[in-house]
Amino acid sequence: MLFLLIIACALQEAADSSQLEL
């Protein structure tokens, strides 16, 4: 359960950084 939460956080951070680049 916790592992999935960490993955979700990492994916969200990656999406945020990609949006900042745009």
PDB file of N, CA, C and O in Angstrom:
ATOM      1  N   MET A   1       0.851  -1.197   0.000  1.00  0.00           N
ATOM      2  CA  MET A   1       0.000   0.000   0.000  1.00  0.00           C
ATOM      3  C   MET A   1       0.887   1.248   0.000  1.00  0.00           C
ATOM      4  O   MET A   1       0.714   2.151  -0.819  1.00  0.00           O
ATOM      5  N   LEU A   2       1.847   1.280   0.942  1.00  0.00           N
ATOM      6  CA  LEU A   2       2.712   2.455   1.061  1.00  0.00           C
ATOM      7  C   LEU A   2       3.557   2.626  -0.199  1.00  0.00           C
ATOM      8  O   LEU A   2       3.815   3.745  -0.643  1.00  0.00           O
ATOM      9  N   PHE A   3       3.983   1.494  -0.768  1.00  0.00           N
ATOM     10  CA  PHE A   3       4.809   1.551  -1.981  1.00  0.00           C
ATOM     11  C   PHE A   3       4.055   2.257  -3.106  1.00  0.00           C
ATOM     12  O   PHE A   3       4.622   3.082  -3.823  1.00  0.00           O
ATOM     13  N   LEU A   4       2.765   1.924  -3.253  1.00  0.00           N
ATOM     14  CA  LEU A   4       1.956   2.561  -4.304  1.00  0.00           C
ATOM     15  C   LEU A   4       1.836   4.055  -4.041  1.00  0.00           C
ATOM     16  O   LEU A   4       1.855   4.857  -4.973  1.00  0.00           O
ATOM     17  N   LEU A   5       1.711   4.426  -2.776  1.00  0.00           N
ATOM     18  CA  LEU A   5       1.579   5.846  -2.429  1.00  0.00           C
ATOM     19  C   LEU A   5       2.843   6.600  -2.836  1.00  0.00           C
ATOM     20  O   LEU A   5       2.774   7.705  -3.375  1.00  0.00           O
ATOM     21  N   ILE A   6       4.006   5.985  -2.568  1.00  0.00           N
ATOM     22  CA  ILE A   6       5.274   6.626  -2.928  1.00  0.00           C
ATOM     23  C   ILE A   6       5.371   6.787  -4.442  1.00  0.00           C
ATOM     24  O   ILE A   6       5.801   7.830  -4.935  1.00  0.00           O
ATOM     25  N   ILE A   7       4.970   5.749  -5.176  1.00  0.00           N
ATOM     26  CA  ILE A   7       5.009   5.817  -6.646  1.00  0.00           C
ATOM     27  C   ILE A   7       4.099   6.936  -7.139  1.00  0.00           C
ATOM     28  O   ILE A   7       4.470   7.698  -8.031  1.00  0.00           O
ATOM     29  N   ALA A   8       2.904   7.030  -6.553  1.00  0.00           N
ATOM     30  CA  ALA A   8       1.956   8.073  -6.971  1.00  0.00           C
ATOM     31  C   ALA A   8       2.563   9.452  -6.735  1.00  0.00           C
ATOM     32  O   ALA A   8       2.429  10.341  -7.577  1.00  0.00           O
ATOM     33  N   CYS A   9       3.224   9.634  -5.606  1.00  0.00           N
ATOM     34  CA  CYS A   9       3.852  10.927  -5.293  1.00  0.00           C
ATOM     35  C   CYS A   9       4.954  11.229  -6.306  1.00  0.00           C
ATOM     36  O   CYS A   9       5.070  12.359  -6.781  1.00  0.00           O
ATOM     37  N   ALA A  10       5.755  10.230  -6.633  1.00  0.00           N
ATOM     38  CA  ALA A  10       6.854  10.433  -7.578  1.00  0.00           C
ATOM     39  C   ALA A  10       6.299  10.804  -8.950  1.00  0.00           C
ATOM     40  O   ALA A  10       6.825  11.692  -9.622  1.00  0.00           O
ATOM     41  N   LEU A  11       5.227  10.115  -9.363  1.00  0.00           N
ATOM     42  CA  LEU A  11       4.633  10.410 -10.671  1.00  0.00           C
ATOM     43  C   LEU A  11       4.064  11.825 -10.685  1.00  0.00           C
ATOM     44  O   LEU A  11       4.197  12.545 -11.675  1.00  0.00           O
ATOM     45  N   GLN A  12       3.435  12.216  -9.592  1.00  0.00           N
ATOM     46  CA  GLN A  12       2.855  13.566  -9.533  1.00  0.00           C
ATOM     47  C   GLN A  12       3.958  14.621  -9.601  1.00  0.00           C
ATOM     48  O   GLN A  12       3.805  15.646 -10.265  1.00  0.00           O
ATOM     49  N   GLU A  13       5.062  14.364  -8.916  1.00  0.00           N
ATOM     50  CA  GLU A  13       6.176  15.319  -8.948  1.00  0.00           C
ATOM     51  C   GLU A  13       6.736  15.418 -10.364  1.00  0.00           C
ATOM     52  O   GLU A  13       7.074  16.509 -10.824  1.00  0.00           O
ATOM     53  N   ALA A  14       6.833  14.288 -11.054  1.00  0.00           N
ATOM     54  CA  ALA A  14       7.346  14.291 -12.427  1.00  0.00           C
ATOM     55  C   ALA A  14       6.399  15.083 -13.323  1.00  0.00           C
ATOM     56  O   ALA A  14       6.846  15.830 -14.193  1.00  0.00           O
ATOM     57  N   ALA A  15       5.102  14.923 -13.116  1.00  0.00           N
ATOM     58  CA  ALA A  15       4.119  15.648 -13.932  1.00  0.00           C
ATOM     59  C   ALA A  15       4.229  17.139 -13.652  1.00  0.00           C
ATOM     60  O   ALA A  15       4.118  17.952 -14.570  1.00  0.00           O
ATOM     61  N   ASP A  16       4.445  17.507 -12.390  1.00  0.00           N
ATOM     62  CA  ASP A  16       4.561  18.923 -12.041  1.00  0.00           C
ATOM     63  C   ASP A  16       5.791  19.540 -12.719  1.00  0.00           C
ATOM     64  O   ASP A  16       5.710  20.648 -13.250  1.00  0.00           O
ATOM     65  N   SER A  17       6.906  18.848 -12.705  1.00  0.00           N
ATOM     66  CA  SER A  17       8.119  19.395 -13.306  1.00  0.00           C
ATOM     67  C   SER A  17       7.950  19.508 -14.819  1.00  0.00           C
ATOM     68  O   SER A  17       8.452  20.453 -15.428  1.00  0.00           O
ATOM     69  N   SER A  18       7.246  18.549 -15.435  1.00  0.00           N
ATOM     70  CA  SER A  18       7.049  18.608 -16.885  1.00  0.00           C
ATOM     71  C   SER A  18       6.137  19.776 -17.230  1.00  0.00           C
ATOM     72  O   SER A  18       6.316  20.424 -18.261  1.00  0.00           O
ATOM     73  N   GLN A  19       5.156  20.047 -16.367  1.00  0.00           N
ATOM     74  CA  GLN A  19       4.254  21.177 -16.612  1.00  0.00           C
ATOM     75  C   GLN A  19       5.023  22.490 -16.490  1.00  0.00           C
ATOM     76  O   GLN A  19       4.775  23.430 -17.244  1.00  0.00           O
ATOM     77  N   LEU A  20       5.958  22.555 -15.539  1.00  0.00           N
ATOM     78  CA  LEU A  20       6.742  23.776 -15.354  1.00  0.00           C
ATOM     79  C   LEU A  20       7.583  24.041 -16.600  1.00  0.00           C
ATOM     80  O   LEU A  20       7.764  25.191 -17.002  1.00  0.00           O
ATOM     81  N   GLU A  21       8.101  22.957 -17.216  1.00  0.00           N
ATOM     82  CA  GLU A  21       8.917  23.127 -18.415  1.00  0.00           C
ATOM     83  C   GLU A  21       8.072  23.687 -19.553  1.00  0.00           C
ATOM     84  O   GLU A  21       8.545  24.497 -20.350  1.00  0.00           O
ATOM     85  N   LEU A  22       6.814  23.247 -19.622  1.00  0.00           N
ATOM     86  CA  LEU A  22       5.943  23.735 -20.687  1.00  0.00           C
ATOM     87  C   LEU A  22       5.615  25.211 -20.429  1.00  0.00           C
ATOM     88  O   LEU A  22       4.889  25.828 -21.209  1.00  0.00           O
TER      89      LEU A  22
END
